[in-house]
Amino acid sequence: MAFAGLPLMLLVGALGRIPGSEGGKETPAHFLYQGKLECLFLNGTQRVQFLERHFYDRQEYVRFDSDLGKFVAVTEFGKVDADHWNRDEQWMQGRKAAVDYFCRHNYEVNSYEAPKREERTIGRRTKPTVTISPTKMDPASPNTILLCTATGFYPLEIEVQWLKNGQLEEEGVAFGEELQNGDWTYQLQVMLETQPQRGDVYTCQVGHVSLEAPITVQWEPRSSSSARSKLWTGIMGAVIGVAFLAVGLFSYLKSKKGESGGAGGEIVGRGPSRGGLSSSSAGGQEGLPDE
């Protein structure tokens, strides 16, 4: 029987831990059990068919069909389960009632909520906020990581580009995954690894349907606080050194001038003495023998 309308499918089979299924790998084809509940609608909820389907190794082997009111074996492997479940009256009552409590109930819930979701999303546009964060992964490396973050935008489609001095940068650019913020907006990070030089201007340019013109945020390399501190320390050291040099030079010149003045006085005060002897005082002359 052909049905048109909205099918609702729910995976209810619990999968055990299967070797090789960890880490996001493809689901294995063997030793795998799956259960699916399906609702097929015709003209709203006027005509509803409920199916409970059971699979093993990706092959359906037994199902419950509300139109038939019983379980039917799809393969020989499913005959035992079909006969067992059909004999369980309580089990069968729950399956027959699923047309109402599962199918019709979920149809009404989705019919009520879907328009509200569409009102919140269709035609909605939210502008992104853009920031640049510089960081160094390795202090010994000359490379700097520039991280451009665009967040709070809707819809998902967005274009983020890095420019250096007005030129598009492609080398060293890495794109992250679009992430949901949990409030019907998204965020995206784009990294640029580069060696900035003084005078370079880096620009993160973001284009989005919510914007009349792209957003551009710029970043320029600046001296770090430690570098500025070292620079000022060097300048102050040089100034102090020059000051000490000036004081020392002044003292040296002053002392040299004093030495020159003292030597001239001694030469003037000395004179020839009789007999080749020199006397330092008049008293010394009185002690000489008479001629």
C-alpha positions as CSV (number, residue, x, y, z in Angstrom):
1,M,0.0,0.0,0.0
2,A,1.4,3.3,-1.0
3,F,1.4,6.2,1.5
4,A,2.2,9.8,1.0
5,G,3.1,12.3,3.7
6,L,5.5,12.6,6.5
7,P,7.3,9.5,7.7
8,L,8.7,9.5,11.2
9,M,11.5,7.1,12.0
10,L,13.1,6.4,15.3
11,L,16.1,4.2,15.9
12,V,15.4,2.2,19.1
13,G,17.8,-0.7,18.9
14,A,20.6,-0.4,21.4
15,L,24.1,-1.3,20.0
16,G,26.6,-3.1,22.2
17,R,30.3,-2.3,22.0
18,I,31.5,-3.9,18.8
19,P,35.2,-4.3,18.2
20,G,36.3,-1.8,15.5
21,S,33.2,0.4,15.8
22,E,34.9,3.0,18.1
23,G,36.5,6.3,17.0
24,G,33.9,7.3,14.5
25,K,34.6,4.4,12.1
26,E,32.0,3.1,9.8
27,T,29.5,0.8,11.5
28,P,30.5,-2.8,10.8
29,A,28.2,-5.1,8.8
30,H,28.5,-8.1,11.1
31,F,27.2,-8.8,14.6
32,L,25.0,-5.7,14.4
33,Y,21.4,-5.5,15.7
34,Q,19.1,-2.6,14.8
35,G,15.5,-1.8,15.5
36,K,13.4,0.9,13.8
37,L,10.0,2.3,14.4
38,E,8.3,3.9,11.4
39,C,5.0,5.8,11.0
40,L,3.5,6.3,7.6
41,F,0.7,8.9,7.2
42,L,-1.9,9.5,4.5
43,N,-4.0,12.7,4.6
44,G,-2.7,13.8,7.9
45,T,-3.6,11.3,10.6
46,Q,-6.7,9.9,8.8
47,R,-4.7,6.8,7.7
48,V,-1.7,5.7,9.8
49,Q,0.5,2.6,9.4
50,F,2.9,1.6,12.2
51,L,5.9,-0.6,11.4
52,E,8.4,-2.1,13.9
53,R,11.3,-3.5,12.0
54,H,14.2,-5.6,13.3
55,F,17.5,-6.0,11.5
56,Y,20.5,-8.2,12.1
57,D,23.7,-7.7,10.1
58,R,21.9,-5.0,8.2
59,Q,19.2,-7.4,6.9
60,E,15.6,-7.1,8.1
61,Y,14.4,-10.4,9.5
62,V,11.1,-9.7,11.2
63,R,8.6,-6.8,11.5
64,F,5.3,-5.8,13.1
65,D,2.8,-4.3,10.7
66,S,-0.2,-2.5,12.2
67,D,-2.2,-3.1,9.0
68,L,-1.9,-6.9,9.6
69,G,-2.0,-6.6,13.4
70,K,0.8,-9.1,13.9
71,F,4.6,-9.8,13.5
72,V,5.6,-11.2,10.1
73,A,8.9,-13.1,9.4
74,V,10.8,-11.5,6.6
75,T,13.4,-14.3,6.5
76,E,13.6,-17.8,7.9
77,F,15.6,-16.4,10.8
78,G,12.7,-14.3,11.9
79,K,10.0,-17.0,12.2
80,V,10.9,-18.0,15.7
81,D,10.7,-14.4,17.0
82,A,7.5,-13.7,15.1
83,D,5.7,-16.8,16.5
84,H,6.9,-16.0,20.0
85,W,5.8,-12.3,20.0
86,N,2.5,-13.0,18.4
87,R,1.6,-15.4,21.3
88,D,2.4,-12.7,23.9
89,E,-1.0,-10.8,24.2
90,Q,0.4,-8.0,26.4
91,W,3.3,-7.4,24.0
92,M,0.8,-7.3,21.0
93,Q,-1.5,-4.9,22.7
94,G,1.3,-2.4,23.1
95,R,2.3,-2.7,19.4
96,K,-1.3,-2.3,18.2
97,A,-1.7,0.8,20.4
98,A,1.5,2.4,19.0
99,V,-0.6,3.7,16.1
100,D,-2.1,6.2,18.5
101,Y,0.3,6.8,21.4
102,F,3.4,6.8,19.1
103,C,2.5,7.8,15.6
104,R,-0.5,10.2,16.0
105,H,1.1,11.8,19.1
106,N,4.4,12.5,17.4
107,Y,2.6,13.8,14.3
108,E,0.7,16.3,16.3
109,V,3.7,17.4,18.3
110,N,5.8,18.0,15.1
111,S,2.9,19.7,13.3
112,Y,2.6,22.2,16.2
113,E,6.3,22.8,16.6
114,A,7.5,22.9,13.0
115,P,5.9,26.2,12.1
116,K,7.4,27.8,15.2
117,R,10.8,26.5,14.2
118,E,10.4,27.9,10.7
119,E,9.4,31.3,12.1
120,R,12.6,31.4,14.2
121,T,14.9,30.2,11.4
122,I,13.6,30.9,7.9
123,G,14.7,34.4,6.7
124,R,16.5,35.0,10.0
125,R,19.9,36.7,9.7
126,T,22.3,37.4,12.5
127,K,25.5,39.4,12.0
128,P,28.8,37.9,13.2
129,T,31.2,39.4,15.8
130,V,34.8,39.2,14.6
131,T,38.0,39.3,16.8
132,I,41.7,38.6,16.3
133,S,43.8,36.8,19.0
134,P,47.6,36.6,18.6
135,T,49.6,33.9,20.4
136,K,52.9,32.1,20.2
137,M,52.9,28.3,20.4
138,D,56.7,28.2,20.8
139,P,58.5,31.1,22.5
140,A,61.7,30.2,20.7
141,S,60.0,30.3,17.2
142,P,59.7,33.5,15.2
143,N,56.2,32.4,14.1
144,T,53.1,33.9,15.5
145,I,49.6,32.3,15.4
146,L,46.8,34.8,14.6
147,L,43.4,33.4,15.3
148,C,40.3,35.1,13.7
149,T,37.1,34.2,15.4
150,A,33.7,34.9,13.9
151,T,30.8,34.1,16.2
152,G,27.1,34.6,16.6
153,F,26.1,34.4,12.9
154,Y,23.2,32.8,11.2
155,P,22.7,31.2,8.7
156,L,25.7,28.9,8.6
157,E,27.3,30.0,5.3
158,I,30.2,32.4,5.9
159,E,33.5,33.5,4.2
160,V,36.6,34.3,6.2
161,Q,39.8,35.4,4.6
162,W,43.3,36.5,5.9
163,L,45.1,39.5,4.2
164,K,48.6,40.7,4.8
165,N,49.2,44.3,3.7
166,G,46.1,44.1,1.6
167,Q,47.2,40.9,-0.2
168,L,45.3,37.6,0.2
169,E,47.1,35.1,2.4
170,E,46.7,31.4,1.5
171,E,49.9,29.8,2.9
172,G,49.8,29.0,6.6
173,V,46.0,29.3,6.8
174,A,43.9,26.6,8.5
175,F,40.1,26.5,8.9
176,G,38.4,25.1,11.9
177,E,34.9,23.4,11.9
178,E,31.7,25.4,12.1
179,L,30.4,25.0,15.7
180,Q,26.9,25.6,17.1
181,N,26.6,28.0,19.9
182,G,23.4,26.5,21.2
183,D,21.3,29.6,20.4
184,W,20.7,29.0,16.7
185,T,24.0,30.8,15.9
186,Y,27.4,29.5,14.8
187,Q,31.0,30.2,15.2
188,L,34.1,29.6,13.0
189,Q,37.8,30.1,13.7
190,V,40.5,30.5,11.0
191,M,44.2,30.4,11.9
192,L,47.1,32.1,10.2
193,E,50.7,31.1,11.1
194,T,53.1,33.9,10.0
195,Q,56.3,35.8,10.9
196,P,55.1,39.4,11.4
197,Q,57.5,42.2,10.9
198,R,57.2,45.8,12.2
199,G,55.0,47.7,9.8
200,D,53.0,44.7,8.6
201,V,49.2,45.0,8.8
202,Y,47.1,41.8,9.0
203,T,43.4,41.9,8.2
204,C,40.7,39.3,8.9
205,Q,37.9,39.9,6.4
206,V,34.5,38.2,7.0
207,G,31.6,38.1,4.5
208,H,28.1,37.0,5.4
209,V,24.6,37.3,4.0
210,S,23.6,39.4,7.1
211,L,26.2,42.1,6.2
212,E,25.9,44.9,3.6
213,A,29.7,45.0,3.4
214,P,32.4,42.6,4.7
215,I,33.7,43.1,8.3
216,T,37.4,43.8,8.5
217,V,39.4,43.7,11.7
218,Q,43.1,44.6,11.6
219,W,46.1,43.6,13.7
220,E,49.6,45.0,13.7
221,P,52.7,43.6,15.4
222,R,53.8,45.7,18.4
223,S,56.7,45.5,20.8
224,S,56.0,43.4,23.8
225,S,56.0,44.9,27.3
226,S,59.2,43.1,28.1
227,A,60.9,44.4,25.0
228,R,59.8,47.9,25.8
229,S,61.1,47.5,29.4
230,K,64.5,46.3,28.1
231,L,64.6,49.2,25.7
232,W,64.0,51.8,28.4
233,T,66.4,50.0,30.7
234,G,69.1,50.3,28.0
235,I,68.3,54.0,27.4
236,M,68.5,54.8,31.1
237,G,71.7,52.9,31.5
238,A,73.2,54.8,28.6
239,V,72.1,58.1,30.1
240,I,73.6,57.2,33.5
241,G,76.8,56.1,31.8
242,V,77.2,59.3,29.9
243,A,76.6,61.3,33.2
244,F,79.3,59.3,35.1
245,L,81.6,59.8,32.1
246,A,81.1,63.5,32.2
247,V,81.7,63.8,35.9
248,G,84.8,61.7,35.7
249,L,86.1,63.7,32.8
250,F,85.5,67.0,34.6
251,S,87.3,65.7,37.8
252,Y,90.2,64.5,35.7
253,L,90.6,67.8,33.9
254,K,90.3,69.8,37.2
255,S,93.0,67.6,38.8
256,K,95.4,68.1,35.9
257,K,94.9,71.8,36.1
258,G,95.8,71.8,39.8
259,E,99.0,69.8,39.2
260,S,100.2,72.3,36.6
261,G,99.8,75.3,39.0
262,G,101.7,73.6,41.9
263,A,104.7,72.7,39.8
264,G,105.3,76.3,38.6
265,G,105.4,77.6,42.3
266,E,108.2,75.2,43.3
267,I,110.4,76.3,40.4
268,V,110.1,80.0,41.2
269,G,110.8,79.5,44.9
270,R,114.1,77.6,44.3
271,G,117.4,79.3,43.6
272,P,121.2,78.5,43.5
273,S,123.0,78.2,46.9
274,R,126.6,78.8,47.8
275,G,128.9,75.9,47.6
276,G,126.3,73.9,45.6
277,L,124.3,73.3,48.7
278,S,120.7,74.3,49.0
279,S,119.1,75.6,52.1
280,S,115.5,75.4,52.9
281,S,115.5,78.3,55.4
282,A,117.5,81.3,56.7
283,G,118.3,79.4,59.9
284,G,120.2,76.9,57.8
285,Q,122.5,79.6,56.5
286,E,123.6,80.7,60.0
287,G,125.1,77.3,60.6
288,L,127.6,77.5,57.7
289,P,131.4,78.1,58.6
290,D,133.0,81.5,58.0
291,E,135.2,81.8,55.1
